Amino acid sequence: MADSARNFRKYKVWQDAVDYATEIYEITGNMPWFEKKGLCDQLQRAAVSISSNIAEGAAKPSDTEFAHYLDHSLGSAFEVETQLLIANNIKYITPELYQGLLSKLQEIEKQLHGLINRLR
């Protein structure tokens, strides 16, 4: 790794993760008010964590450290996946919306896997 930090803004996975978190915020805004401190909060925090860990890891000096933060991003993506399944199961989101969100999330997960593998 060069002496300067990586530019996290240039990573497609970061861009996709930011867009995804934005979409999650829009969707959770339509969930029942009593979930605002429950499932909505958890889902929002996990979704935001994906892109946040990519950005934070990009500032680390070594590829190994960056990959470690990407592992955290991947963990957050799996957390979102679980929470979306719960939201689908309790009918807070439609099956069609669930499938669309899941598809986008799995694409982000694939990108994270690819970047982690390149760094290690």
Phi, psi and omega in degrees: 000140179290172182293335182265159179291153175291151176270096184299334182295340182274350180281124179301322181297324177293314179300315179296321181293323177294315178299320181295314179299321177299316178296321178298318177299318179296319182289317182291339176296340180262001180279163181304145183303325184287351177267358185300328178258008180245250184300320180301312181298314180298315181296316179297313182296319180293319180295318179294327182297331181301303182289326181297319179290327175297313180297314181296317180295328180298337180278350182284147188287337184243155176298325179297316179293319178299314179300324178299316178291326176294327174300320177295320177300317179296319176299320178294322178296319178294325176297315178300317180303316179296315182292325176294321177299317178297315179300321177293315182299324181264011172065033172280337175229155180283157176302325179293317177296317178303312182297320178296315179294320180296318180299314179297319181293319179295329175293319176297317179300319178297318179297317178298314177303315181297316180292320177300314181296324177293326183281335185265000000 
